[in-house]
Amino acid sequence: MKIDVYTVCKNEIKIAPFMVDYWKSLADDVNVFVFDEMSDDGTREFLSQFGFVKIVDIPSEGLNDKLHVKIKNNVWKESHGKADLVMVCDFDETISSYDTETLRKSLDEMVGGGYSILAPLSFNLVADSFPEYDSSVFMHKIVRYGVNDMEWYSKAILFDPDKIDEIDYCLGAHCCNPTGDVSWYTPDDLFFIHAKWLGYDYCRDRIRNRNVSRWNKYRGLYAEQEKSDERLRLEYDELVSKRFAFDEIPNNFDRFYKTRRDWRRWFLGTI
């Protein structure tokens, strides 16, 4: 199995070690292309240690969703004829499972079964504080709790570059309109892991320290930066009240994921 990962990045040094471990778990042959907005916090130096990671410079003009979606809709085409699967994502996103064996088995079943695109379940990590790094443990084993968001954060970030002609993501890649040989894979053991709420302070500081581009401001796409600390705290507290343990899912699947939607309708933006 060969998987190429394409991700956008800006000053992610705190979470970078966790993401490197995630990438390594995907397959024995993984190549990661990091489209970096000239990070200046040590992210570039850290990632440069790994031979399977290539850093690609992109303009540093603040968060620009138009640029990001353009990158995500096109760069993966370089993997045509070279990789079994591509993953196209933000830096704090990946696909994972309960353990490496289950992850790789399910990915093998996806490719071997002729499926071309994954419709994953979601698990948005919610921590009390930023986790201490441990190279032997997946982040969602350290941060044991989170919530599922069956619509907004179940992104179709994993697909076959030889079968999908165009992915056609919307802004944020929260929906897409793939063309080509489109065959959705909907297993119960592959999760879109989003590592955003790694403690209130981490999420608040990340939002406060992230500039947005003029394009985003013109389009009104900077509402998160305008939220008051009080509102962010309320959002965080609400997530804490709803979170459940990742390890509970296998034995309580219907309880946590009983509202699974018609994936095709969601990704096509018709729900």
C-alpha positions as CSV (number, residue, x, y, z in Angstrom):
1,M,0.0,0.0,0.0
2,K,1.3,3.4,-1.0
3,I,-0.4,6.6,0.3
4,D,0.4,10.2,-0.5
5,V,-0.7,12.9,1.9
6,Y,-1.2,16.5,0.9
7,T,-1.7,19.0,3.7
8,V,-1.6,22.7,4.3
9,C,0.2,24.1,7.3
10,K,1.1,27.3,9.2
11,N,2.9,27.2,12.6
12,E,1.9,23.7,13.8
13,I,5.0,22.8,15.9
14,K,3.0,21.7,18.9
15,I,0.9,19.1,17.0
16,A,3.5,18.1,14.4
17,P,5.0,15.2,16.3
18,F,1.6,13.6,16.7
19,M,0.8,14.0,13.0
20,V,4.1,12.4,11.9
21,D,3.1,9.4,14.0
22,Y,-0.3,9.3,12.3
23,W,1.2,9.5,8.9
24,K,3.6,6.6,9.6
25,S,0.7,4.4,10.8
26,L,-1.2,4.7,7.5
27,A,1.1,2.4,5.4
28,D,4.6,1.2,5.0
29,D,5.1,3.6,2.0
30,V,3.8,7.1,2.9
31,N,4.9,10.3,1.3
32,V,3.7,13.6,2.8
33,F,3.6,17.0,0.9
34,V,3.3,19.9,3.4
35,F,2.1,23.1,1.7
36,D,3.6,25.5,4.3
37,E,2.8,29.2,4.6
38,M,6.4,30.0,5.8
39,S,6.0,28.7,9.3
40,D,8.4,30.5,11.7
41,D,7.8,28.5,14.9
42,G,10.1,25.5,14.2
43,T,7.5,23.4,12.3
44,R,9.6,23.5,9.1
45,E,12.8,22.5,10.9
46,F,11.0,19.6,12.7
47,L,9.3,18.2,9.6
48,S,12.6,18.4,7.6
49,Q,14.0,15.7,9.8
50,F,11.8,13.1,8.1
51,G,12.7,11.8,4.6
52,F,9.2,11.0,3.7
53,V,8.1,14.6,4.2
54,K,8.5,17.3,1.5
55,I,7.8,20.9,2.3
56,V,6.3,23.1,-0.5
57,D,6.3,26.8,0.1
58,I,3.1,28.7,-0.5
59,P,2.3,32.5,0.0
60,S,2.1,33.6,3.6
61,E,-0.8,36.0,3.5
62,G,-3.0,34.7,6.3
63,L,-5.7,32.1,6.2
64,N,-7.0,32.0,2.6
65,D,-9.7,29.4,2.1
66,K,-9.8,30.1,-1.7
67,L,-6.1,29.3,-1.9
68,H,-6.4,26.2,0.3
69,V,-9.3,24.7,-1.7
70,K,-7.5,25.4,-5.0
71,I,-4.5,23.4,-3.6
72,K,-6.7,20.6,-2.3
73,N,-8.6,20.3,-5.6
74,N,-5.4,20.0,-7.7
75,V,-2.1,18.9,-6.1
76,W,-3.1,15.3,-5.5
77,K,-3.3,14.7,-9.3
78,E,0.5,14.4,-9.1
79,S,-0.1,11.0,-7.5
80,H,-1.9,9.6,-10.6
81,G,-0.3,6.3,-11.4
82,K,2.0,6.6,-8.3
83,A,-0.1,5.9,-5.2
84,D,-3.0,3.6,-4.2
85,L,-4.6,6.3,-2.2
86,V,-4.2,10.0,-1.5
87,M,-5.2,12.0,1.6
88,V,-6.0,15.7,1.1
89,C,-6.4,17.5,4.4
90,D,-5.7,20.3,6.9
91,F,-2.7,19.7,9.1
92,D,-4.7,18.6,12.1
93,E,-6.8,16.1,10.2
94,T,-6.2,12.4,9.3
95,I,-7.9,9.0,9.0
96,S,-7.3,6.5,11.7
97,S,-8.9,3.6,13.5
98,Y,-8.8,1.7,16.8
99,D,-5.2,0.5,16.2
100,T,-2.7,0.2,13.3
101,E,-3.8,-3.3,12.4
102,T,-7.4,-2.4,12.0
103,L,-6.6,0.8,10.1
104,R,-4.4,-1.0,7.5
105,K,-6.8,-3.9,7.2
106,S,-9.7,-1.6,6.4
107,L,-7.7,0.4,3.9
108,D,-6.7,-2.8,2.2
109,E,-10.3,-3.8,2.0
110,M,-11.1,-0.4,0.5
111,V,-8.6,-0.8,-2.2
112,G,-9.1,-4.5,-2.7
113,G,-12.9,-4.0,-2.9
114,G,-12.6,-1.5,-5.7
115,Y,-13.9,1.4,-3.7
116,S,-12.6,4.8,-4.8
117,I,-13.4,7.2,-2.0
118,L,-13.9,7.0,1.8
119,A,-17.0,8.3,3.6
120,P,-15.5,8.3,7.2
121,L,-17.1,8.5,10.5
122,S,-15.9,11.5,12.6
123,F,-14.2,11.9,15.9
124,N,-13.4,15.4,17.0
125,L,-10.9,15.2,19.9
126,V,-11.7,17.2,23.1
127,A,-9.0,17.4,25.7
128,D,-8.8,19.0,29.1
129,S,-5.4,20.3,28.3
130,F,-2.8,19.9,25.5
131,P,-1.6,16.3,25.6
132,E,1.9,15.2,26.5
133,Y,3.5,13.6,23.4
134,D,4.2,9.8,23.6
135,S,5.6,8.3,20.4
136,S,4.2,4.8,21.3
137,V,0.6,5.9,21.7
138,F,-1.9,7.4,19.1
139,M,-3.2,10.8,20.0
140,H,-6.8,9.5,20.3
141,K,-5.5,7.0,23.0
142,I,-3.9,9.9,24.9
143,V,-6.8,12.2,24.3
144,R,-9.4,9.5,25.0
145,Y,-12.5,11.7,24.6
146,G,-14.2,13.6,21.8
147,V,-17.5,14.1,20.0
148,N,-18.8,13.0,16.6
149,D,-20.1,15.5,14.1
150,M,-21.7,13.4,11.4
151,E,-22.2,16.3,8.9
152,W,-19.6,19.1,9.1
153,Y,-16.6,17.1,10.1
154,S,-16.9,13.8,8.2
155,K,-14.8,15.0,5.3
156,A,-14.0,12.9,2.2
157,I,-10.2,13.4,2.4
158,L,-9.1,9.9,1.3
159,F,-9.6,8.6,-2.3
160,D,-8.0,6.7,-5.2
161,P,-6.2,9.2,-7.5
162,D,-6.5,6.9,-10.5
163,K,-10.3,6.5,-10.2
164,I,-11.3,10.0,-9.2
165,D,-11.0,12.6,-12.0
166,E,-12.0,15.6,-10.0
167,I,-12.7,15.9,-6.3
168,D,-14.3,19.4,-6.4
169,Y,-14.2,20.4,-2.7
170,C,-16.2,23.3,-1.4
171,L,-14.5,25.9,0.8
172,G,-13.1,24.1,3.9
173,A,-13.4,20.7,2.0
174,H,-16.5,20.0,4.1
175,C,-18.3,18.7,1.0
176,C,-17.2,17.6,-2.4
177,N,-18.6,16.6,-5.8
178,P,-16.3,13.9,-7.1
179,T,-16.4,12.7,-10.7
180,G,-14.9,9.6,-12.3
181,D,-15.3,6.1,-11.1
182,V,-17.0,7.1,-7.8
183,S,-17.7,4.2,-5.3
184,W,-18.1,5.2,-1.7
185,Y,-16.6,3.1,1.1
186,T,-18.5,3.3,4.4
187,P,-16.9,1.1,7.0
188,D,-17.6,1.3,10.7
189,D,-13.9,1.4,11.8
190,L,-12.3,4.3,9.9
191,F,-12.6,7.7,11.5
192,F,-11.9,11.2,10.3
193,I,-9.8,12.4,13.4
194,H,-9.9,16.2,13.9
195,A,-7.4,17.4,16.5
196,K,-8.7,20.9,17.2
197,W,-10.0,21.1,20.8
198,L,-6.8,20.0,22.5
199,G,-7.6,22.0,25.6
200,Y,-9.3,25.3,25.6
201,D,-6.1,27.4,25.9
202,Y,-4.6,25.6,22.9
203,C,-7.6,26.2,20.7
204,R,-8.1,29.8,21.8
205,D,-4.4,30.7,21.2
206,R,-4.4,29.0,17.8
207,I,-7.4,31.0,16.7
208,R,-6.1,34.3,18.2
209,N,-2.7,33.9,16.6
210,R,-3.9,33.1,13.2
211,N,-4.2,35.9,10.7
212,V,-6.7,35.8,7.9
213,S,-6.2,37.0,4.4
214,R,-7.9,40.0,2.8
215,W,-9.9,37.5,0.6
216,N,-11.3,35.8,3.7
217,K,-12.2,39.1,5.3
218,Y,-13.8,40.3,2.0
219,R,-15.9,37.1,2.0
220,G,-16.7,37.3,5.7
221,L,-14.8,34.1,6.4
222,Y,-13.2,35.0,9.7
223,A,-16.0,34.7,12.2
224,E,-14.0,32.3,14.4
225,Q,-11.3,35.0,14.9
226,E,-14.0,37.4,16.0
227,K,-15.5,35.2,18.7
228,S,-15.1,36.5,22.2
229,D,-13.1,34.4,24.7
230,E,-16.4,33.9,26.6
231,R,-18.1,32.4,23.5
232,L,-15.2,30.1,22.8
233,R,-15.3,29.0,26.4
234,L,-19.0,28.2,26.1
235,E,-18.4,26.2,22.9
236,Y,-15.6,24.3,24.6
237,D,-17.7,23.6,27.7
238,E,-20.5,22.3,25.6
239,L,-18.2,19.9,23.8
240,V,-16.9,18.7,27.1
241,S,-20.4,18.0,28.3
242,K,-21.1,15.8,25.2
243,R,-17.8,14.0,24.8
244,F,-17.4,10.2,25.1
245,A,-14.5,7.9,25.1
246,F,-13.1,6.6,21.7
247,D,-12.6,3.2,23.3
248,E,-16.4,3.0,24.0
249,I,-17.3,3.1,20.4
250,P,-17.0,-0.6,19.3
251,N,-19.4,-1.8,22.0
252,N,-21.7,1.1,21.8
253,F,-21.6,1.9,18.1
254,D,-25.4,2.5,17.5
255,R,-25.5,4.8,20.6
256,F,-22.8,7.2,19.2
257,Y,-23.3,6.9,15.5
258,K,-27.0,6.1,15.1
259,T,-27.6,9.2,13.0
260,R,-25.4,8.2,10.0
261,R,-26.6,10.0,6.9
262,D,-26.8,9.2,3.3
263,W,-23.2,10.0,2.4
264,R,-23.7,10.7,-1.2
265,R,-26.4,13.3,-0.5
266,W,-24.2,15.0,2.1
267,F,-21.0,15.1,0.1
268,L,-22.9,16.4,-2.9
269,G,-24.3,19.2,-0.7
270,T,-27.9,18.2,-1.2
271,I,-28.9,17.7,2.4
